[in-house]
Amino acid sequence: MLKKEFKVDKLDIKIYDSRQSMGEGAASEAAEYLRNLLARQDEAWAVFAAAPSQNEFLEELSKAPGIDWHRIHALHMDEYVGLPSSAPQGFGNFLRRAIFDKVPFGSVDYIGGEADADTLVSRYDAILSRHHVDVVFMGIGENGHIAFNDPHVADFNDPARIKKVDLDLVCRQQQVNDGCFSCLDEVPEYALTLTVPTLFGADRLFCIVPSSTKANAVRATVEGPVEESCPASILRRHKAATLYVDSDSGKYIL
């Protein structure tokens, strides 16, 4: 159930009573957006985040009726460097399980993580340069990151579309907290990420952020200054972005 809805700057914020209702609400609105988008144009390009925070949303979106998935082309926003291609923690593999193998996308382009990072960046940059991203489905990290744009590498005016970054300690520890890795030493130190301008350049942003571990990041996003110290704060400047939170992640902004 939707408990509260308000706007800060340009950002629409919706607080739900539970994680499940948040996922259902976000998926319902995302599905409606995709149906309307495909009624206006022949195909769409969508970027997906890979994280446990997206589980409920992706599950509900994959079951939404009336979406012509054959006309939607899927990308994802980040990937670890150096993980084996079969590693279950790989973000491409997460999304394959969560949605990419559940619905018949027109195409799915994986970043990959085993090849040389410069080669992977060049290949994905070429894809991004050829296609306009219509919609991004994303989350926010415990340190306020979007994709793997941690505060120390985030750049609101980044000239790159995708880049290699080193991950800060809070970000790497989050991967342990989320149950993706058993200990910090297992978490890769480097990743490839779409940059802030690449994400921000999409026409529509759906940002889904449950759980109490994200409460401080949500508060910084909504109430703090718009600056790279909290990369997600840039959402407040986007023309069409919605932040979906549950009563745990939204407890400081209720």
C-alpha positions as CSV (number, residue, x, y, z in Angstrom):
1,M,0.0,0.0,0.0
2,L,1.2,3.5,-0.9
3,K,1.7,5.4,2.4
4,K,3.0,8.7,1.2
5,E,3.8,10.5,-2.0
6,F,5.6,13.8,-2.5
7,K,8.1,15.7,-4.6
8,V,11.5,17.1,-3.9
9,D,12.8,19.4,-6.6
10,K,11.9,17.4,-9.7
11,L,12.0,14.0,-8.1
12,D,8.8,12.1,-7.3
13,I,9.0,10.0,-4.2
14,K,6.7,7.2,-3.2
15,I,6.8,5.4,0.2
16,Y,5.1,2.0,0.5
17,D,4.2,0.1,3.6
18,S,6.3,-3.0,2.6
19,R,9.0,-4.1,0.3
20,Q,6.6,-6.3,-1.6
21,S,4.1,-3.5,-2.2
22,M,6.9,-1.2,-3.3
23,G,8.0,-3.7,-5.9
24,E,4.5,-4.2,-7.1
25,G,3.8,-0.5,-7.3
26,A,7.0,0.2,-9.2
27,A,6.5,-2.7,-11.6
28,S,2.9,-1.6,-12.3
29,E,4.1,1.9,-13.2
30,A,7.1,0.6,-15.2
31,A,4.9,-1.8,-17.2
32,E,2.5,1.0,-18.0
33,Y,5.3,3.2,-19.1
34,L,6.7,0.4,-21.4
35,R,3.3,-0.3,-22.9
36,N,2.8,3.4,-23.7
37,L,6.3,3.8,-25.0
38,L,5.9,1.0,-27.4
39,A,2.6,2.4,-28.6
40,R,4.6,5.5,-29.7
41,Q,7.8,3.9,-31.1
42,D,8.9,0.7,-32.8
43,E,11.4,-0.4,-30.1
44,A,12.9,0.6,-26.8
45,W,16.2,0.4,-25.0
46,A,16.2,-0.3,-21.3
47,V,19.0,-0.5,-18.7
48,F,18.6,-2.8,-15.7
49,A,20.3,-2.8,-12.3
50,A,21.4,-6.1,-10.8
51,A,21.0,-6.3,-7.0
52,P,18.8,-8.1,-4.4
53,S,17.1,-4.8,-3.9
54,Q,15.5,-5.3,-7.3
55,N,14.1,-8.8,-6.7
56,E,10.5,-7.9,-6.0
57,F,10.4,-5.3,-8.8
58,L,11.9,-7.6,-11.4
59,E,9.7,-10.5,-10.5
60,E,6.5,-8.4,-10.8
61,L,7.7,-6.7,-14.0
62,S,8.4,-10.1,-15.6
63,K,4.8,-11.1,-15.0
64,A,3.2,-7.8,-16.2
65,P,0.7,-8.3,-19.0
66,G,0.7,-6.6,-22.4
67,I,4.4,-5.8,-22.8
68,D,5.8,-6.6,-26.2
69,W,9.2,-7.7,-25.0
70,H,10.3,-8.6,-28.5
71,R,10.7,-4.9,-29.2
72,I,12.7,-4.1,-26.0
73,H,16.5,-4.3,-26.0
74,A,18.1,-4.8,-22.7
75,L,21.4,-3.6,-21.3
76,H,22.8,-3.6,-17.7
77,M,24.6,-0.9,-15.9
78,D,27.6,-2.5,-14.3
79,E,29.7,-5.6,-13.9
80,Y,32.6,-6.8,-11.8
81,V,36.0,-7.1,-13.5
82,G,37.7,-10.5,-13.2
83,L,34.9,-12.8,-12.1
84,P,34.6,-16.0,-14.1
85,S,31.7,-15.8,-16.6
86,S,29.9,-18.5,-14.7
87,A,30.1,-16.8,-11.3
88,P,26.6,-16.5,-9.8
89,Q,27.6,-13.1,-8.4
90,G,28.1,-11.7,-11.8
91,F,25.5,-9.0,-12.6
92,G,24.8,-10.4,-16.0
93,N,24.1,-13.8,-14.5
94,F,21.9,-12.2,-11.8
95,L,19.8,-10.5,-14.4
96,R,19.6,-13.6,-16.5
97,R,18.0,-15.4,-13.6
98,A,15.8,-12.5,-12.5
99,I,14.4,-11.3,-15.9
100,F,16.5,-11.8,-19.0
101,D,15.6,-15.5,-19.3
102,K,12.0,-15.0,-18.2
103,V,10.7,-12.8,-21.0
104,P,11.6,-12.7,-24.7
105,F,13.7,-9.6,-25.2
106,G,14.5,-8.4,-28.7
107,S,18.1,-8.5,-27.6
108,V,20.3,-8.6,-24.4
109,D,23.8,-7.2,-24.4
110,Y,26.0,-8.3,-21.5
111,I,29.0,-6.2,-20.4
112,G,31.1,-9.3,-19.6
113,G,33.9,-9.3,-17.0
114,E,36.6,-11.8,-18.0
115,A,38.2,-10.1,-21.0
116,D,40.5,-7.1,-20.9
117,A,38.6,-4.2,-19.3
118,D,39.5,-1.7,-22.1
119,T,38.1,-4.1,-24.7
120,L,34.9,-4.5,-22.8
121,V,34.5,-0.8,-22.3
122,S,35.1,-0.2,-26.0
123,R,32.6,-2.8,-27.1
124,Y,29.8,-1.5,-24.7
125,D,30.6,2.1,-25.5
126,A,30.0,1.3,-29.2
127,I,26.5,-0.1,-28.3
128,L,25.7,2.9,-26.2
129,S,26.8,5.3,-28.9
130,R,24.4,3.8,-31.4
131,H,21.3,3.7,-29.3
132,H,19.4,6.2,-27.1
133,V,18.5,4.7,-23.7
134,D,14.8,5.2,-23.1
135,V,14.4,4.0,-19.6
136,V,16.6,3.0,-16.6
137,F,15.6,0.6,-13.8
138,M,18.0,1.3,-11.0
139,G,18.7,1.3,-7.3
140,I,20.9,3.2,-4.8
141,G,23.8,1.8,-2.9
142,E,24.4,2.2,0.8
143,N,27.0,4.9,0.0
144,G,24.6,6.7,-2.3
145,H,26.1,5.2,-5.5
146,I,24.1,4.7,-8.7
147,A,25.5,1.8,-10.7
148,F,29.1,1.6,-9.5
149,N,29.6,5.3,-9.5
150,D,30.8,5.4,-5.9
151,P,31.3,8.9,-4.4
152,H,35.0,9.0,-5.0
153,V,34.6,8.2,-8.8
154,A,31.2,9.8,-9.6
155,D,31.3,12.7,-12.0
156,F,28.1,14.5,-12.9
157,N,29.8,15.7,-16.1
158,D,31.7,12.6,-17.0
159,P,32.7,12.6,-20.6
160,A,32.7,8.7,-20.8
161,R,29.7,6.5,-21.3
162,I,31.2,3.5,-19.5
163,K,34.4,3.2,-17.5
164,K,36.5,1.0,-15.2
165,V,36.4,2.1,-11.5
166,D,37.7,0.9,-8.2
167,L,35.1,0.2,-5.6
168,D,35.2,1.8,-2.2
169,L,35.0,-0.1,1.0
170,V,31.4,0.7,1.8
171,C,30.3,-0.5,-1.6
172,R,32.3,-3.8,-1.4
173,Q,31.0,-4.4,2.2
174,Q,27.4,-4.0,0.9
175,Q,28.0,-6.9,-1.4
176,V,28.7,-9.0,1.7
177,N,25.8,-7.5,3.6
178,D,23.5,-8.5,0.6
179,G,24.7,-12.1,0.8
180,C,26.3,-12.0,-2.6
181,F,29.8,-12.9,-1.2
182,S,30.7,-14.6,2.1
183,C,33.5,-12.2,3.0
184,L,35.1,-8.9,1.9
185,D,38.2,-10.5,0.4
186,E,36.0,-12.3,-2.1
187,V,34.5,-9.1,-3.5
188,P,36.3,-7.8,-6.6
189,E,38.1,-4.5,-6.2
190,Y,37.2,-3.2,-9.7
191,A,34.2,-3.0,-11.9
192,L,32.9,-1.5,-15.1
193,T,30.0,0.9,-14.8
194,L,27.8,3.1,-17.0
195,T,28.6,6.7,-15.9
196,V,26.2,9.1,-14.3
197,P,25.5,11.1,-17.5
198,T,24.7,7.8,-19.3
199,L,22.1,6.9,-16.7
200,F,20.8,10.5,-16.3
201,G,20.5,10.8,-20.1
202,A,17.6,8.3,-20.2
203,D,14.1,9.7,-20.7
204,R,12.7,8.0,-17.7
205,L,14.2,6.7,-14.4
206,F,12.6,4.2,-12.0
207,C,14.7,3.9,-8.8
208,I,13.7,1.1,-6.5
209,V,15.3,1.2,-3.0
210,P,14.1,-1.1,-0.1
211,S,15.5,-2.0,3.3
212,S,16.8,-0.2,6.4
213,T,20.4,-0.5,5.2
214,K,19.5,2.1,2.5
215,A,17.8,4.6,4.9
216,N,20.7,6.9,5.3
217,A,21.4,6.9,1.5
218,V,17.7,7.7,0.8
219,R,17.8,10.6,3.3
220,A,21.0,12.0,1.7
221,T,19.5,11.6,-1.8
222,V,16.3,13.4,-0.8
223,E,17.5,16.0,1.8
224,G,21.2,16.5,1.2
225,P,23.0,18.7,-1.3
226,V,23.0,17.6,-5.0
227,E,26.6,16.7,-5.4
228,E,28.9,13.7,-6.1
229,S,29.3,12.9,-2.4
230,C,25.9,11.3,-2.8
231,P,25.7,10.4,-6.5
232,A,22.0,9.5,-6.3
233,S,21.2,13.1,-5.4
234,I,21.4,13.9,-9.1
235,L,18.0,12.2,-9.5
236,R,16.4,15.4,-8.1
237,R,17.4,17.2,-11.3
238,H,16.0,14.7,-13.7
239,K,12.9,15.6,-15.7
240,A,11.1,12.3,-15.1
241,A,12.4,10.2,-12.2
242,T,10.6,8.4,-9.5
243,L,12.1,7.0,-6.2
244,Y,10.2,4.0,-4.8
245,V,11.0,3.1,-1.1
246,D,9.5,1.0,1.6
247,S,8.8,2.0,5.2
248,D,12.3,0.8,6.2
249,S,14.4,2.6,3.6
250,G,12.1,5.6,3.8
251,K,11.9,5.8,7.6
252,Y,13.9,9.1,7.8
253,I,11.9,10.9,5.2
254,L,8.4,9.8,6.3
